[in-house]
Amino acid sequence: MVFAAVLVAGVAYAFVELRGESGIGALLHRRTQVHQFEIDNQKLNREIQQHQDRIQRLEQNPTEQEFEIRQRLKFAKPGEKIYIFEPGSKK
């Protein structure tokens, strides 16, 4: 009889713990979060690699350096004309 009462109490305790805030639902939620963090981390690593590749290209290629500088600072060589179109302009 005591054994049955202890067994019932143990099953009830396990049921409450598994259904509670730190139970199976929380475990599944944490696993989903970890998976999403892993995906985000992979994406960020790809972006970092792309930026590092671009930096390396800029360091090794003077033509690409010149293009980037001219594009960002809107520089022109003598005799060149630069046309700048504003977004949303109808001309």
Phi and psi in degrees as GROMACS dihedral restraints (atoms count N, CA, C in turn):
[ dihedral_restraints ]
;  ai    aj    ak    al  type     phi  dphi    fc
    3     4     5     6     1   -65.2    20    10
    4     5     6     7     1   -40.1    20    10
    6     7     8     9     1   -60.5    20    10
    7     8     9    10     1   -42.5    20    10
    9    10    11    12     1   -64.8    20    10
   10    11    12    13     1   -39.7    20    10
   12    13    14    15     1   -66.5    20    10
   13    14    15    16     1   -42.1    20    10
   15    16    17    18     1   -64.9    20    10
   16    17    18    19     1   -40.9    20    10
   18    19    20    21     1   -63.4    20    10
   19    20    21    22     1   -45.3    20    10
   21    22    23    24     1   -63.4    20    10
   22    23    24    25     1   -43.0    20    10
   24    25    26    27     1   -63.3    20    10
   25    26    27    28     1   -41.4    20    10
   27    28    29    30     1   -63.9    20    10
   28    29    30    31     1   -43.2    20    10
   30    31    32    33     1   -65.0    20    10
   31    32    33    34     1   -42.1    20    10
   33    34    35    36     1   -63.6    20    10
   34    35    36    37     1   -42.9    20    10
   36    37    38    39     1   -63.3    20    10
   37    38    39    40     1   -45.0    20    10
   39    40    41    42     1   -61.5    20    10
   40    41    42    43     1   -42.4    20    10
   42    43    44    45     1   -61.1    20    10
   43    44    45    46     1   -45.4    20    10
   45    46    47    48     1   -65.1    20    10
   46    47    48    49     1   -42.8    20    10
   48    49    50    51     1   -66.3    20    10
   49    50    51    52     1   -41.0    20    10
   51    52    53    54     1   -71.0    20    10
   52    53    54    55     1   -27.0    20    10
   54    55    56    57     1   -92.0    20    10
   55    56    57    58     1    -9.9    20    10
   57    58    59    60     1   -77.3    20    10
   58    59    60    61     1  -168.5    20    10
   60    61    62    63     1   -62.6    20    10
   61    62    63    64     1   -30.7    20    10
   63    64    65    66     1  -108.1    20    10
   64    65    66    67     1    27.0    20    10
   66    67    68    69     1   -91.3    20    10
   67    68    69    70     1  -151.8    20    10
   69    70    71    72     1   -63.9    20    10
   70    71    72    73     1   -40.6    20    10
   72    73    74    75     1   -59.5    20    10
   73    74    75    76     1   -43.5    20    10
   75    76    77    78     1   -66.3    20    10
   76    77    78    79     1   -38.6    20    10
   78    79    80    81     1   -62.3    20    10
   79    80    81    82     1   -44.8    20    10
   81    82    83    84     1   -64.4    20    10
   82    83    84    85     1   -39.4    20    10
   84    85    86    87     1   -63.1    20    10
   85    86    87    88     1   -43.4    20    10
   87    88    89    90     1   -64.4    20    10
   88    89    90    91     1   -39.1    20    10
   90    91    92    93     1   -63.7    20    10
   91    92    93    94     1   -40.2    20    10
   93    94    95    96     1   -63.8    20    10
   94    95    96    97     1   -42.5    20    10
   96    97    98    99     1   -62.5    20    10
   97    98    99   100     1   -44.8    20    10
   99   100   101   102     1   -60.6    20    10
  100   101   102   103     1   -43.6    20    10
  102   103   104   105     1   -61.2    20    10
  103   104   105   106     1   -43.9    20    10
  105   106   107   108     1   -64.7    20    10
  106   107   108   109     1   -39.8    20    10
  108   109   110   111     1   -62.7    20    10
  109   110   111   112     1   -38.1    20    10
  111   112   113   114     1   -64.6    20    10
  112   113   114   115     1   -41.3    20    10
  114   115   116   117     1   -64.2    20    10
  115   116   117   118     1   -45.6    20    10
  117   118   119   120     1   -61.7    20    10
  118   119   120   121     1   -40.0    20    10
  120   121   122   123     1   -63.8    20    10
  121   122   123   124     1   -42.5    20    10
  123   124   125   126     1   -61.6    20    10
  124   125   126   127     1   -41.8    20    10
  126   127   128   129     1   -62.9    20    10
  127   128   129   130     1   -44.9    20    10
  129   130   131   132     1   -64.5    20    10
  130   131   132   133     1   -38.4    20    10
  132   133   134   135     1   -63.6    20    10
  133   134   135   136     1   -39.6    20    10
  135   136   137   138     1   -62.7    20    10
  136   137   138   139     1   -42.8    20    10
  138   139   140   141     1   -63.4    20    10
  139   140   141   142     1   -42.0    20    10
  141   142   143   144     1   -60.4    20    10
  142   143   144   145     1   -45.0    20    10
  144   145   146   147     1   -62.7    20    10
  145   146   147   148     1   -40.7    20    10
  147   148   149   150     1   -63.1    20    10
  148   149   150   151     1   -41.6    20    10
  150   151   152   153     1   -66.0    20    10
  151   152   153   154     1   -41.1    20    10
  153   154   155   156     1   -64.3    20    10
  154   155   156   157     1   -39.3    20    10
  156   157   158   159     1   -63.6    20    10
  157   158   159   160     1   -41.7    20    10
  159   160   161   162     1   -65.0    20    10
  160   161   162   163     1   -42.5    20    10
  162   163   164   165     1   -59.7    20    10
  163   164   165   166     1   -44.5    20    10
  165   166   167   168     1   -62.7    20    10
  166   167   168   169     1   -42.1    20    10
  168   169   170   171     1   -62.0    20    10
  169   170   171   172     1   -41.9    20    10
  171   172   173   174     1   -66.2    20    10
  172   173   174   175     1   -35.9    20    10
  174   175   176   177     1   -69.1    20    10
  175   176   177   178     1   -31.8    20    10
  177   178   179   180     1   -99.8    20    10
  178   179   180   181     1   -12.1    20    10
  180   181   182   183     1  -124.2    20    10
  181   182   183   184     1   103.1    20    10
  183   184   185   186     1   -62.2    20    10
  184   185   186   187     1   -32.3    20    10
  186   187   188   189     1   -64.3    20    10
  187   188   189   190     1   -43.4    20    10
  189   190   191   192     1   -67.6    20    10
  190   191   192   193     1   -35.8    20    10
  192   193   194   195     1   -60.1    20    10
  193   194   195   196     1   -48.5    20    10
  195   196   197   198     1   -60.7    20    10
  196   197   198   199     1   -43.8    20    10
  198   199   200   201     1   -59.9    20    10
  199   200   201   202     1   -45.7    20    10
  201   202   203   204     1   -63.4    20    10
  202   203   204   205     1   -43.9    20    10
  204   205   206   207     1   -63.8    20    10
  205   206   207   208     1   -46.5    20    10
  207   208   209   210     1   -63.6    20    10
  208   209   210   211     1   -38.6    20    10
  210   211   212   213     1   -68.8    20    10
  211   212   213   214     1   -45.8    20    10
  213   214   215   216     1   -70.6    20    10
  214   215   216   217     1   -41.4    20    10
  216   217   218   219     1   -94.9    20    10
  217   218   219   220     1    -1.7    20    10
  219   220   221   222     1    56.6    20    10
  220   221   222   223     1    44.6    20    10
  222   223   224   225     1   -84.4    20    10
  223   224   225   226     1   152.7    20    10
  225   226   227   228     1  -134.0    20    10
  226   227   228   229     1   149.9    20    10
  228   229   230   231     1   -78.3    20    10
  229   230   231   232     1   158.3    20    10
  231   232   233   234     1   -55.6    20    10
  232   233   234   235     1   132.0    20    10
  234   235   236   237     1    91.7    20    10
  235   236   237   238     1   -13.3    20    10
  237   238   239   240     1   -85.2    20    10
  238   239   240   241     1   151.1    20    10
  240   241   242   243     1  -118.2    20    10
  241   242   243   244     1   138.9    20    10
  243   244   245   246     1  -114.2    20    10
  244   245   246   247     1   128.9    20    10
  246   247   248   249     1  -111.2    20    10
  247   248   249   250     1   127.6    20    10
  249   250   251   252     1  -116.2    20    10
  250   251   252   253     1   121.6    20    10
  252   253   254   255     1  -104.4    20    10
  253   254   255   256     1   128.3    20    10
  255   256   257   258     1   -78.1    20    10
  256   257   258   259     1   141.5    20    10
  258   259   260   261     1   -61.9    20    10
  259   260   261   262     1   133.3    20    10
  261   262   263   264     1    88.5    20    10
  262   263   264   265     1    -3.7    20    10
  264   265   266   267     1   -74.7    20    10
  265   266   267   268     1   147.2    20    10
  267   268   269   270     1  -101.1    20    10
  268   269   270   271     1     6.1    20    10
